[in-house]
Amino acid sequence: MYVVYFAGDNAASPILQRPIGRLRWNWGGLVVFDPVGSGFAHNRRSTNAVPQSRTGEPTTSMVNMQGVISQTPGPCPGGPPPTDNNIDSSRVLVKYYYLDILKRSPDSGGWDWHTSSIAQCVLDMNCIPMKRASEALGFFVSAEFIQSVSQQDPVMANPPGSPNFNAAQYNPRFIYWCYKTFLNREPDQGGWDYWLNILNSEGDYARVVFGFIYSTEYRSRPFG
């Protein structure tokens, strides 16, 4: 049995398809499915497969009665190219928001909540990058981060929206902490000036975060 990804409105004639997993059955086993209505749901009518534990496995090829069909991984229509960078997994990305910004491992509830928030974009390739940036910004203005970082840098205790917010004081420190948390280094003067100029002129903190998390330097870090 194969799990096949396809794109398009018609499963019989998809724009793109490829197998992503399979479940091996016993030789001689028979499983009969009956279609339900006009959709893709099916009911199992009968089976003589020997009951036992079966484990699925990833695959990039599948076999049918006519032979082997090999599928070359490709991008979803209108989507980005395939990637093997772990940080492109939203769950891995959120884990590193915890590790880098809050300096701790994620708790399961928060990890699930932030990952789910990004997943709301589904396959909207415009939504996903912006949502990833806005989630990171949420960590920066969280009470946990503010309480921790303000002991080293009191200016960070007054983020945008707080009564004592002062952009002239806060913005340079925000850029500084973007370098420290995302790139794990002190800012270079040219980069600091570049991002500070954008932040001062636009006031868009999510855009700055976006620039860091999609930078080549950030994406080149080792992510487990």
mmCIF file of the C-alpha atoms, coordinates in Angstrom:
data_MODEL
# 
_entry.id   MODEL 
# 
loop_
_atom_site.group_PDB 
_atom_site.id 
_atom_site.type_symbol 
_atom_site.label_atom_id 
_atom_site.label_alt_id 
_atom_site.label_comp_id 
_atom_site.label_asym_id 
_atom_site.label_entity_id 
_atom_site.label_seq_id 
_atom_site.pdbx_PDB_ins_code 
_atom_site.Cartn_x 
_atom_site.Cartn_y 
_atom_site.Cartn_z 
_atom_site.occupancy 
_atom_site.B_iso_or_equiv 
_atom_site.pdbx_formal_charge 
_atom_site.auth_seq_id 
_atom_site.auth_comp_id 
_atom_site.auth_asym_id 
_atom_site.auth_atom_id 
_atom_site.pdbx_PDB_model_num 
ATOM 1   C CA . MET A 1 1   ? 0.000   0.000   0.000   1.00 0.00 ? 1   MET A CA 1 
ATOM 2   C CA . TYR A 1 2   ? 1.403   3.405   -0.992  1.00 0.00 ? 2   TYR A CA 1 
ATOM 3   C CA . VAL A 1 3   ? 0.817   6.919   0.230   1.00 0.00 ? 3   VAL A CA 1 
ATOM 4   C CA . VAL A 1 4   ? 1.023   9.192   -2.807  1.00 0.00 ? 4   VAL A CA 1 
ATOM 5   C CA . TYR A 1 5   ? 1.232   12.978  -2.834  1.00 0.00 ? 5   TYR A CA 1 
ATOM 6   C CA . PHE A 1 6   ? -0.467  14.680  -5.745  1.00 0.00 ? 6   PHE A CA 1 
ATOM 7   C CA . ALA A 1 7   ? -1.264  18.256  -6.745  1.00 0.00 ? 7   ALA A CA 1 
ATOM 8   C CA . GLY A 1 8   ? -4.251  19.293  -8.815  1.00 0.00 ? 8   GLY A CA 1 
ATOM 9   C CA . ASP A 1 9   ? -8.025  18.892  -8.722  1.00 0.00 ? 9   ASP A CA 1 
ATOM 10  C CA . ASN A 1 10  ? -8.149  15.476  -10.390 1.00 0.00 ? 10  ASN A CA 1 
ATOM 11  C CA . ALA A 1 11  ? -6.420  12.521  -8.715  1.00 0.00 ? 11  ALA A CA 1 
ATOM 12  C CA . ALA A 1 12  ? -6.671  10.529  -11.935 1.00 0.00 ? 12  ALA A CA 1 
ATOM 13  C CA . SER A 1 13  ? -4.767  13.187  -13.865 1.00 0.00 ? 13  SER A CA 1 
ATOM 14  C CA . PRO A 1 14  ? -2.657  15.155  -11.372 1.00 0.00 ? 14  PRO A CA 1 
ATOM 15  C CA . ILE A 1 15  ? -0.350  18.040  -12.211 1.00 0.00 ? 15  ILE A CA 1 
ATOM 16  C CA . LEU A 1 16  ? 2.358   16.391  -10.121 1.00 0.00 ? 16  LEU A CA 1 
ATOM 17  C CA . GLN A 1 17  ? 2.511   13.184  -8.108  1.00 0.00 ? 17  GLN A CA 1 
ATOM 18  C CA . ARG A 1 18  ? 5.035   11.108  -6.255  1.00 0.00 ? 18  ARG A CA 1 
ATOM 19  C CA . PRO A 1 19  ? 4.949   8.336   -3.646  1.00 0.00 ? 19  PRO A CA 1 
ATOM 20  C CA . ILE A 1 20  ? 6.089   9.318   -0.181  1.00 0.00 ? 20  ILE A CA 1 
ATOM 21  C CA . GLY A 1 21  ? 5.568   6.126   1.817   1.00 0.00 ? 21  GLY A CA 1 
ATOM 22  C CA . ARG A 1 22  ? 4.539   2.474   1.663   1.00 0.00 ? 22  ARG A CA 1 
ATOM 23  C CA . LEU A 1 23  ? 3.239   -0.271  3.916   1.00 0.00 ? 23  LEU A CA 1 
ATOM 24  C CA . ARG A 1 24  ? 4.274   -3.797  3.016   1.00 0.00 ? 24  ARG A CA 1 
ATOM 25  C CA . TRP A 1 25  ? 1.603   -6.527  3.025   1.00 0.00 ? 25  TRP A CA 1 
ATOM 26  C CA . ASN A 1 26  ? 2.036   -10.280 3.275   1.00 0.00 ? 26  ASN A CA 1 
ATOM 27  C CA . TRP A 1 27  ? 2.307   -12.196 0.016   1.00 0.00 ? 27  TRP A CA 1 
ATOM 28  C CA . GLY A 1 28  ? -1.073  -13.774 -0.602  1.00 0.00 ? 28  GLY A CA 1 
ATOM 29  C CA . GLY A 1 29  ? -2.888  -11.248 1.524   1.00 0.00 ? 29  GLY A CA 1 
ATOM 30  C CA . LEU A 1 30  ? -6.040  -9.766  0.060   1.00 0.00 ? 30  LEU A CA 1 
ATOM 31  C CA . VAL A 1 31  ? -7.683  -6.509  1.063   1.00 0.00 ? 31  VAL A CA 1 
ATOM 32  C CA . VAL A 1 32  ? -10.762 -5.275  -0.814  1.00 0.00 ? 32  VAL A CA 1 
ATOM 33  C CA . PHE A 1 33  ? -11.910 -1.657  -0.637  1.00 0.00 ? 33  PHE A CA 1 
ATOM 34  C CA . ASP A 1 34  ? -15.231 -0.322  -1.853  1.00 0.00 ? 34  ASP A CA 1 
ATOM 35  C CA . PRO A 1 35  ? -15.522 3.353   -2.886  1.00 0.00 ? 35  PRO A CA 1 
ATOM 36  C CA . VAL A 1 36  ? -17.836 5.577   -0.876  1.00 0.00 ? 36  VAL A CA 1 
ATOM 37  C CA . GLY A 1 37  ? -19.733 8.135   -2.974  1.00 0.00 ? 37  GLY A CA 1 
ATOM 38  C CA . SER A 1 38  ? -17.819 10.143  -5.556  1.00 0.00 ? 38  SER A CA 1 
ATOM 39  C CA . GLY A 1 39  ? -14.969 11.218  -3.290  1.00 0.00 ? 39  GLY A CA 1 
ATOM 40  C CA . PHE A 1 40  ? -11.749 9.503   -2.263  1.00 0.00 ? 40  PHE A CA 1 
ATOM 41  C CA . ALA A 1 41  ? -13.116 7.714   0.843   1.00 0.00 ? 41  ALA A CA 1 
ATOM 42  C CA . HIS A 1 42  ? -13.243 3.914   0.814   1.00 0.00 ? 42  HIS A CA 1 
ATOM 43  C CA . ASN A 1 43  ? -14.606 1.232   3.132   1.00 0.00 ? 43  ASN A CA 1 
ATOM 44  C CA . ARG A 1 44  ? -12.712 -2.002  3.690   1.00 0.00 ? 44  ARG A CA 1 
ATOM 45  C CA . ARG A 1 45  ? -15.017 -4.846  2.650   1.00 0.00 ? 45  ARG A CA 1 
ATOM 46  C CA . SER A 1 46  ? -12.913 -7.907  3.360   1.00 0.00 ? 46  SER A CA 1 
ATOM 47  C CA . THR A 1 47  ? -9.381  -9.041  4.097   1.00 0.00 ? 47  THR A CA 1 
ATOM 48  C CA . ASN A 1 48  ? -7.464  -12.255 4.608   1.00 0.00 ? 48  ASN A CA 1 
ATOM 49  C CA . ALA A 1 49  ? -4.151  -10.571 5.376   1.00 0.00 ? 49  ALA A CA 1 
ATOM 50  C CA . VAL A 1 50  ? -2.518  -12.116 8.435   1.00 0.00 ? 50  VAL A CA 1 
ATOM 51  C CA . PRO A 1 51  ? -2.826  -9.677  11.369  1.00 0.00 ? 51  PRO A CA 1 
ATOM 52  C CA . GLN A 1 52  ? 0.559   -8.454  12.518  1.00 0.00 ? 52  GLN A CA 1 
ATOM 53  C CA . SER A 1 53  ? 2.419   -5.265  13.305  1.00 0.00 ? 53  SER A CA 1 
ATOM 54  C CA . ARG A 1 54  ? 3.448   -3.394  10.173  1.00 0.00 ? 54  ARG A CA 1 
ATOM 55  C CA . THR A 1 55  ? 5.677   -0.340  9.973   1.00 0.00 ? 55  THR A CA 1 
ATOM 56  C CA . GLY A 1 56  ? 5.494   2.183   7.156   1.00 0.00 ? 56  GLY A CA 1 
ATOM 57  C CA . GLU A 1 57  ? 8.639   3.290   5.388   1.00 0.00 ? 57  GLU A CA 1 
ATOM 58  C CA . PRO A 1 58  ? 9.509   6.273   3.197   1.00 0.00 ? 58  PRO A CA 1 
ATOM 59  C CA . THR A 1 59  ? 9.898   5.703   -0.520  1.00 0.00 ? 59  THR A CA 1 
ATOM 60  C CA . THR A 1 60  ? 10.360  7.627   -3.753  1.00 0.00 ? 60  THR A CA 1 
ATOM 61  C CA . SER A 1 61  ? 9.175   4.887   -6.115  1.00 0.00 ? 61  SER A CA 1 
ATOM 62  C CA . MET A 1 62  ? 6.203   2.586   -6.439  1.00 0.00 ? 62  MET A CA 1 
ATOM 63  C CA . VAL A 1 63  ? 5.287   -0.640  -8.179  1.00 0.00 ? 63  VAL A CA 1 
ATOM 64  C CA . ASN A 1 64  ? 2.105   -1.364  -10.125 1.00 0.00 ? 64  ASN A CA 1 
ATOM 65  C CA . MET A 1 65  ? 1.005   -4.227  -12.331 1.00 0.00 ? 65  MET A CA 1 
ATOM 66  C CA . GLN A 1 66  ? 2.944   -2.782  -15.270 1.00 0.00 ? 66  GLN A CA 1 
ATOM 67  C CA . GLY A 1 67  ? 6.265   -2.468  -13.468 1.00 0.00 ? 67  GLY A CA 1 
ATOM 68  C CA . VAL A 1 68  ? 8.166   0.116   -11.465 1.00 0.00 ? 68  VAL A CA 1 
ATOM 69  C CA . ILE A 1 69  ? 7.273   3.800   -11.655 1.00 0.00 ? 69  ILE A CA 1 
ATOM 70  C CA . SER A 1 70  ? 10.136  5.996   -10.435 1.00 0.00 ? 70  SER A CA 1 
ATOM 71  C CA . GLN A 1 71  ? 9.251   9.496   -9.373  1.00 0.00 ? 71  GLN A CA 1 
ATOM 72  C CA . THR A 1 72  ? 11.782  12.309  -9.377  1.00 0.00 ? 72  THR A CA 1 
ATOM 73  C CA . PRO A 1 73  ? 11.107  14.705  -6.475  1.00 0.00 ? 73  PRO A CA 1 
ATOM 74  C CA . GLY A 1 74  ? 10.156  18.128  -7.729  1.00 0.00 ? 74  GLY A CA 1 
ATOM 75  C CA . PRO A 1 75  ? 8.582   21.318  -6.439  1.00 0.00 ? 75  PRO A CA 1 
ATOM 76  C CA . CYS A 1 76  ? 4.876   21.726  -5.888  1.00 0.00 ? 76  CYS A CA 1 
ATOM 77  C CA . PRO A 1 77  ? 3.381   23.830  -8.676  1.00 0.00 ? 77  PRO A CA 1 
ATOM 78  C CA . GLY A 1 78  ? 4.154   27.427  -7.787  1.00 0.00 ? 78  GLY A CA 1 
ATOM 79  C CA . GLY A 1 79  ? 6.143   26.357  -4.741  1.00 0.00 ? 79  GLY A CA 1 
ATOM 80  C CA . PRO A 1 80  ? 9.816   26.459  -3.706  1.00 0.00 ? 80  PRO A CA 1 
ATOM 81  C CA . PRO A 1 81  ? 12.327  23.809  -4.825  1.00 0.00 ? 81  PRO A CA 1 
ATOM 82  C CA . PRO A 1 82  ? 12.801  20.669  -2.694  1.00 0.00 ? 82  PRO A CA 1 
ATOM 83  C CA . THR A 1 83  ? 15.004  21.193  0.360   1.00 0.00 ? 83  THR A CA 1 
ATOM 84  C CA . ASP A 1 84  ? 16.930  19.013  2.782   1.00 0.00 ? 84  ASP A CA 1 
ATOM 85  C CA . ASN A 1 85  ? 17.685  21.852  5.194   1.00 0.00 ? 85  ASN A CA 1 
ATOM 86  C CA . ASN A 1 86  ? 16.176  20.922  8.559   1.00 0.00 ? 86  ASN A CA 1 
ATOM 87  C CA . ILE A 1 87  ? 15.298  24.540  9.331   1.00 0.00 ? 87  ILE A CA 1 
ATOM 88  C CA . ASP A 1 88  ? 12.704  24.432  6.551   1.00 0.00 ? 88  ASP A CA 1 
ATOM 89  C CA . SER A 1 89  ? 10.675  22.188  8.832   1.00 0.00 ? 89  SER A CA 1 
ATOM 90  C CA . SER A 1 90  ? 8.451   24.500  10.868  1.00 0.00 ? 90  SER A CA 1 
ATOM 91  C CA . ARG A 1 91  ? 8.749   22.204  13.883  1.00 0.00 ? 91  ARG A CA 1 
ATOM 92  C CA . VAL A 1 92  ? 12.552  22.390  13.782  1.00 0.00 ? 92  VAL A CA 1 
ATOM 93  C CA . LEU A 1 93  ? 12.377  26.144  13.272  1.00 0.00 ? 93  LEU A CA 1 
ATOM 94  C CA . VAL A 1 94  ? 10.169  26.614  16.331  1.00 0.00 ? 94  VAL A CA 1 
ATOM 95  C CA . LYS A 1 95  ? 12.511  24.414  18.375  1.00 0.00 ? 95  LYS A CA 1 
ATOM 96  C CA . TYR A 1 96  ? 15.361  26.769  17.567  1.00 0.00 ? 96  TYR A CA 1 
ATOM 97  C CA . TYR A 1 97  ? 13.248  29.806  18.443  1.00 0.00 ? 97  TYR A CA 1 
ATOM 98  C CA . TYR A 1 98  ? 13.074  28.315  21.924  1.00 0.00 ? 98  TYR A CA 1 
ATOM 99  C CA . LEU A 1 99  ? 16.754  27.389  22.026  1.00 0.00 ? 99  LEU A CA 1 
ATOM 100 C CA . ASP A 1 100 ? 18.060  30.665  20.565  1.00 0.00 ? 100 ASP A CA 1 
ATOM 101 C CA . ILE A 1 101 ? 15.663  33.257  21.938  1.00 0.00 ? 101 ILE A CA 1 
ATOM 102 C CA . LEU A 1 102 ? 14.447  31.766  25.222  1.00 0.00 ? 102 LEU A CA 1 
ATOM 103 C CA . LYS A 1 103 ? 17.610  29.705  25.819  1.00 0.00 ? 103 LYS A CA 1 
ATOM 104 C CA . ARG A 1 104 ? 15.729  26.552  26.721  1.00 0.00 ? 104 ARG A CA 1 
ATOM 105 C CA . SER A 1 105 ? 14.220  23.454  25.183  1.00 0.00 ? 105 SER A CA 1 
ATOM 106 C CA . PRO A 1 106 ? 10.621  23.829  24.029  1.00 0.00 ? 106 PRO A CA 1 
ATOM 107 C CA . ASP A 1 107 ? 7.810   22.625  26.233  1.00 0.00 ? 107 ASP A CA 1 
ATOM 108 C CA . SER A 1 108 ? 5.483   20.301  24.332  1.00 0.00 ? 108 SER A CA 1 
ATOM 109 C CA . GLY A 1 109 ? 2.419   22.546  24.599  1.00 0.00 ? 109 GLY A CA 1 
ATOM 110 C CA . GLY A 1 110 ? 4.166   25.670  23.360  1.00 0.00 ? 110 GLY A CA 1 
ATOM 111 C CA . TRP A 1 111 ? 6.046   23.767  20.679  1.00 0.00 ? 111 TRP A CA 1 
ATOM 112 C CA . ASP A 1 112 ? 2.807   22.318  19.318  1.00 0.00 ? 112 ASP A CA 1 
ATOM 113 C CA . TRP A 1 113 ? 0.984   25.657  19.514  1.00 0.00 ? 113 TRP A CA 1 
ATOM 114 C CA . HIS A 1 114 ? 3.594   27.667  17.602  1.00 0.00 ? 114 HIS A CA 1 
ATOM 115 C CA . THR A 1 115 ? 4.079   24.926  14.998  1.00 0.00 ? 115 THR A CA 1 
ATOM 116 C CA . SER A 1 116 ? 0.324   24.679  14.511  1.00 0.00 ? 116 SER A CA 1 
ATOM 117 C CA . SER A 1 117 ? 0.108   28.432  14.065  1.00 0.00 ? 117 SER A CA 1 
ATOM 118 C CA . ILE A 1 118 ? 2.503   28.254  11.107  1.00 0.00 ? 118 ILE A CA 1 
ATOM 119 C CA . ALA A 1 119 ? 0.707   25.173  9.767   1.00 0.00 ? 119 ALA A CA 1 
ATOM 120 C CA . GLN A 1 120 ? -2.477  27.237  9.407   1.00 0.00 ? 120 GLN A CA 1 
ATOM 121 C CA . CYS A 1 121 ? -0.918  28.564  6.196   1.00 0.00 ? 121 CYS A CA 1 
ATOM 122 C CA . VAL A 1 122 ? -1.188  25.042  4.736   1.00 0.00 ? 122 VAL A CA 1 
ATOM 123 C CA . LEU A 1 123 ? 0.490   25.364  1.283   1.00 0.00 ? 123 LEU A CA 1 
ATOM 124 C CA . ASP A 1 124 ? 0.160   29.149  0.919   1.00 0.00 ? 124 ASP A CA 1 
ATOM 125 C CA . MET A 1 125 ? 3.753   30.000  -0.022  1.00 0.00 ? 125 MET A CA 1 
ATOM 126 C CA . ASN A 1 126 ? 3.186   33.698  0.661   1.00 0.00 ? 126 ASN A CA 1 
ATOM 127 C CA . CYS A 1 127 ? 1.751   33.059  4.113   1.00 0.00 ? 127 CYS A CA 1 
ATOM 128 C CA . ILE A 1 128 ? 4.352   30.593  5.397   1.00 0.00 ? 128 ILE A CA 1 
ATOM 129 C CA . PRO A 1 129 ? 7.475   32.848  5.363   1.00 0.00 ? 129 PRO A CA 1 
ATOM 130 C CA . MET A 1 130 ? 5.640   35.787  6.923   1.00 0.00 ? 130 MET A CA 1 
ATOM 131 C CA . LYS A 1 131 ? 4.050   33.594  9.576   1.00 0.00 ? 131 LYS A CA 1 
ATOM 132 C CA . ARG A 1 132 ? 7.435   32.142  10.488  1.00 0.00 ? 132 ARG A CA 1 
ATOM 133 C CA . ALA A 1 133 ? 8.762   35.669  10.965  1.00 0.00 ? 133 ALA A CA 1 
ATOM 134 C CA . SER A 1 134 ? 5.775   36.840  12.999  1.00 0.00 ? 134 SER A CA 1 
ATOM 135 C CA . GLU A 1 135 ? 6.038   33.805  15.279  1.00 0.00 ? 135 GLU A CA 1 
ATOM 136 C CA . ALA A 1 136 ? 9.691   34.641  15.955  1.00 0.00 ? 136 ALA A CA 1 
ATOM 137 C CA . LEU A 1 137 ? 8.721   38.228  16.730  1.00 0.00 ? 137 LEU A CA 1 
ATOM 138 C CA . GLY A 1 138 ? 6.225   36.877  19.241  1.00 0.00 ? 138 GLY A CA 1 
ATOM 139 C CA . PHE A 1 139 ? 9.117   35.273  21.123  1.00 0.00 ? 139 PHE A CA 1 
ATOM 140 C CA . PHE A 1 140 ? 10.912  38.628  21.256  1.00 0.00 ? 140 PHE A CA 1 
ATOM 141 C CA . VAL A 1 141 ? 7.968   40.378  22.896  1.00 0.00 ? 141 VAL A CA 1 
ATOM 142 C CA . SER A 1 142 ? 7.058   37.475  25.190  1.00 0.00 ? 142 SER A CA 1 
ATOM 143 C CA . ALA A 1 143 ? 7.161   38.052  28.932  1.00 0.00 ? 143 ALA A CA 1 
ATOM 144 C CA . GLU A 1 144 ? 9.691   35.242  29.314  1.00 0.00 ? 144 GLU A CA 1 
ATOM 145 C CA . PHE A 1 145 ? 12.203  36.790  26.906  1.00 0.00 ? 145 PHE A CA 1 
ATOM 146 C CA . ILE A 1 146 ? 11.679  40.316  28.246  1.00 0.00 ? 146 ILE A CA 1 
ATOM 147 C CA . GLN A 1 147 ? 12.214  39.193  31.827  1.00 0.00 ? 147 GLN A CA 1 
ATOM 148 C CA . SER A 1 148 ? 15.411  37.373  30.896  1.00 0.00 ? 148 SER A CA 1 
ATOM 149 C CA . VAL A 1 149 ? 17.023  39.839  28.496  1.00 0.00 ? 149 VAL A CA 1 
ATOM 150 C CA . SER A 1 150 ? 16.102  42.991  30.438  1.00 0.00 ? 150 SER A CA 1 
ATOM 151 C CA . GLN A 1 151 ? 18.460  41.902  33.199  1.00 0.00 ? 151 GLN A CA 1 
ATOM 152 C CA . GLN A 1 152 ? 21.307  42.381  30.701  1.00 0.00 ? 152 GLN A CA 1 
ATOM 153 C CA . ASP A 1 153 ? 19.724  45.070  28.555  1.00 0.00 ? 153 ASP A CA 1 
ATOM 154 C CA . PRO A 1 154 ? 17.056  47.172  30.352  1.00 0.00 ? 154 PRO A CA 1 
ATOM 155 C CA . VAL A 1 155 ? 16.006  48.896  27.107  1.00 0.00 ? 155 VAL A CA 1 
ATOM 156 C CA . MET A 1 156 ? 14.490  45.601  25.917  1.00 0.00 ? 156 MET A CA 1 
ATOM 157 C CA . ALA A 1 157 ? 12.003  45.717  28.798  1.00 0.00 ? 157 ALA A CA 1 
ATOM 158 C CA . ASN A 1 158 ? 9.886   48.187  26.796  1.00 0.00 ? 158 ASN A CA 1 
ATOM 159 C CA . PRO A 1 159 ? 8.990   46.638  23.419  1.00 0.00 ? 159 PRO A CA 1 
ATOM 160 C CA . PRO A 1 160 ? 6.601   48.201  20.887  1.00 0.00 ? 160 PRO A CA 1 
ATOM 161 C CA . GLY A 1 161 ? 3.162   48.699  22.369  1.00 0.00 ? 161 GLY A CA 1 
ATOM 162 C CA . SER A 1 162 ? 4.363   49.176  25.935  1.00 0.00 ? 162 SER A CA 1 
ATOM 163 C CA . PRO A 1 163 ? 3.770   52.498  27.729  1.00 0.00 ? 163 PRO A CA 1 
ATOM 164 C CA . ASN A 1 164 ? 7.475   53.335  27.918  1.00 0.00 ? 164 ASN A CA 1 
ATOM 165 C CA . PHE A 1 165 ? 8.392   52.276  24.376  1.00 0.00 ? 165 PHE A CA 1 
ATOM 166 C CA . ASN A 1 166 ? 11.015  54.516  22.806  1.00 0.00 ? 166 ASN A CA 1 
ATOM 167 C CA . ALA A 1 167 ? 11.872  53.542  19.225  1.00 0.00 ? 167 ALA A CA 1 
ATOM 168 C CA . ALA A 1 168 ? 15.120  55.523  19.178  1.00 0.00 ? 168 ALA A CA 1 
ATOM 169 C CA . GLN A 1 169 ? 16.393  53.490  22.123  1.00 0.00 ? 169 GLN A CA 1 
ATOM 170 C CA . TYR A 1 170 ? 14.722  50.162  21.398  1.00 0.00 ? 170 TYR A CA 1 
ATOM 171 C CA . ASN A 1 171 ? 15.412  49.709  17.690  1.00 0.00 ? 171 ASN A CA 1 
ATOM 172 C CA . PRO A 1 172 ? 19.231  49.537  17.887  1.00 0.00 ? 172 PRO A CA 1 
ATOM 173 C CA . ARG A 1 173 ? 18.981  46.993  20.694  1.00 0.00 ? 173 ARG A CA 1 
ATOM 174 C CA . PHE A 1 174 ? 16.416  44.945  18.784  1.00 0.00 ? 174 PHE A CA 1 
ATOM 175 C CA . ILE A 1 175 ? 18.850  44.678  15.868  1.00 0.00 ? 175 ILE A CA 1 
ATOM 176 C CA . TYR A 1 176 ? 21.624  43.735  18.274  1.00 0.00 ? 176 TYR A CA 1 
ATOM 177 C CA . TRP A 1 177 ? 19.578  40.877  19.728  1.00 0.00 ? 177 TRP A CA 1 
ATOM 178 C CA . CYS A 1 178 ? 18.608  39.635  16.285  1.00 0.00 ? 178 CYS A CA 1 
ATOM 179 C CA . TYR A 1 179 ? 22.313  39.132  15.603  1.00 0.00 ? 179 TYR A CA 1 
ATOM 180 C CA . LYS A 1 180 ? 22.909  37.495  18.972  1.00 0.00 ? 180 LYS A CA 1 
ATOM 181 C CA . THR A 1 181 ? 19.947  35.110  18.835  1.00 0.00 ? 181 THR A CA 1 
ATOM 182 C CA . PHE A 1 182 ? 19.756  34.168  15.159  1.00 0.00 ? 182 PHE A CA 1 
ATOM 183 C CA . LEU A 1 183 ? 23.393  34.397  14.061  1.00 0.00 ? 183 LEU A CA 1 
ATOM 184 C CA . ASN A 1 184 ? 25.032  33.777  17.447  1.00 0.00 ? 184 ASN A CA 1 
ATOM 185 C CA . ARG A 1 185 ? 27.494  36.622  17.009  1.00 0.00 ? 185 ARG A CA 1 
ATOM 186 C CA . GLU A 1 186 ? 28.095  40.290  17.570  1.00 0.00 ? 186 GLU A CA 1 
ATOM 187 C CA . PRO A 1 187 ? 26.705  42.511  14.794  1.00 0.00 ? 187 PRO A CA 1 
ATOM 188 C CA . ASP A 1 188 ? 29.006  43.928  12.170  1.00 0.00 ? 188 ASP A CA 1 
ATOM 189 C CA . GLN A 1 189 ? 28.645  47.692  11.845  1.00 0.00 ? 189 GLN A CA 1 
ATOM 190 C CA . GLY A 1 190 ? 27.538  47.608  8.207   1.00 0.00 ? 190 GLY A CA 1 
ATOM 191 C CA . GLY A 1 191 ? 24.800  45.072  8.834   1.00 0.00 ? 191 GLY A CA 1 
ATOM 192 C CA . TRP A 1 192 ? 23.662  46.823  11.989  1.00 0.00 ? 192 TRP A CA 1 
ATOM 193 C CA . ASP A 1 193 ? 23.369  50.151  10.173  1.00 0.00 ? 193 ASP A CA 1 
ATOM 194 C CA . TYR A 1 194 ? 21.543  48.530  7.236   1.00 0.00 ? 194 TYR A CA 1 
ATOM 195 C CA . TRP A 1 195 ? 18.843  46.887  9.320   1.00 0.00 ? 195 TRP A CA 1 
ATOM 196 C CA . LEU A 1 196 ? 18.518  49.826  11.685  1.00 0.00 ? 196 LEU A CA 1 
ATOM 197 C CA . ASN A 1 197 ? 17.873  52.154  8.758   1.00 0.00 ? 197 ASN A CA 1 
ATOM 198 C CA . ILE A 1 198 ? 15.099  49.844  7.500   1.00 0.00 ? 198 ILE A CA 1 
ATOM 199 C CA . LEU A 1 199 ? 13.569  49.513  10.950  1.00 0.00 ? 199 LEU A CA 1 
ATOM 200 C CA . ASN A 1 200 ? 13.645  53.247  11.640  1.00 0.00 ? 200 ASN A CA 1 
ATOM 201 C CA . SER A 1 201 ? 12.091  54.104  8.287   1.00 0.00 ? 201 SER A CA 1 
ATOM 202 C CA . GLU A 1 202 ? 9.429   51.372  8.186   1.00 0.00 ? 202 GLU A CA 1 
ATOM 203 C CA . GLY A 1 203 ? 8.896   50.291  11.783  1.00 0.00 ? 203 GLY A CA 1 
ATOM 204 C CA . ASP A 1 204 ? 8.373   46.715  10.530  1.00 0.00 ? 204 ASP A CA 1 
ATOM 205 C CA . TYR A 1 205 ? 9.983   44.395  13.081  1.00 0.00 ? 205 TYR A CA 1 
ATOM 206 C CA . ALA A 1 206 ? 8.686   41.257  11.358  1.00 0.00 ? 206 ALA A CA 1 
ATOM 207 C CA . ARG A 1 207 ? 10.465  42.275  8.144   1.00 0.00 ? 207 ARG A CA 1 
ATOM 208 C CA . VAL A 1 208 ? 13.755  42.523  10.005  1.00 0.00 ? 208 VAL A CA 1 
ATOM 209 C CA . VAL A 1 209 ? 13.252  39.098  11.572  1.00 0.00 ? 209 VAL A CA 1 
ATOM 210 C CA . PHE A 1 210 ? 12.344  37.735  8.129   1.00 0.00 ? 210 PHE A CA 1 
ATOM 211 C CA . GLY A 1 211 ? 15.649  39.058  6.783   1.00 0.00 ? 211 GLY A CA 1 
ATOM 212 C CA . PHE A 1 212 ? 17.588  37.242  9.469   1.00 0.00 ? 212 PHE A CA 1 
ATOM 213 C CA . ILE A 1 213 ? 15.854  33.864  9.363   1.00 0.00 ? 213 ILE A CA 1 
ATOM 214 C CA . TYR A 1 214 ? 16.031  33.722  5.571   1.00 0.00 ? 214 TYR A CA 1 
ATOM 215 C CA . SER A 1 215 ? 19.611  34.924  5.347   1.00 0.00 ? 215 SER A CA 1 
ATOM 216 C CA . THR A 1 216 ? 22.273  32.602  3.965   1.00 0.00 ? 216 THR A CA 1 
ATOM 217 C CA . GLU A 1 217 ? 24.233  32.884  7.217   1.00 0.00 ? 217 GLU A CA 1 
ATOM 218 C CA . TYR A 1 218 ? 21.301  31.751  9.337   1.00 0.00 ? 218 TYR A CA 1 
ATOM 219 C CA . ARG A 1 219 ? 20.299  28.960  6.983   1.00 0.00 ? 219 ARG A CA 1 
ATOM 220 C CA . SER A 1 220 ? 23.897  27.713  6.889   1.00 0.00 ? 220 SER A CA 1 
ATOM 221 C CA . ARG A 1 221 ? 23.916  27.016  10.623  1.00 0.00 ? 221 ARG A CA 1 
ATOM 222 C CA . PRO A 1 222 ? 23.841  23.337  11.651  1.00 0.00 ? 222 PRO A CA 1 
ATOM 223 C CA . PHE A 1 223 ? 20.257  22.495  12.645  1.00 0.00 ? 223 PHE A CA 1 
ATOM 224 C CA . GLY A 1 224 ? 19.551  19.137  14.170  1.00 0.00 ? 224 GLY A CA 1 
# 
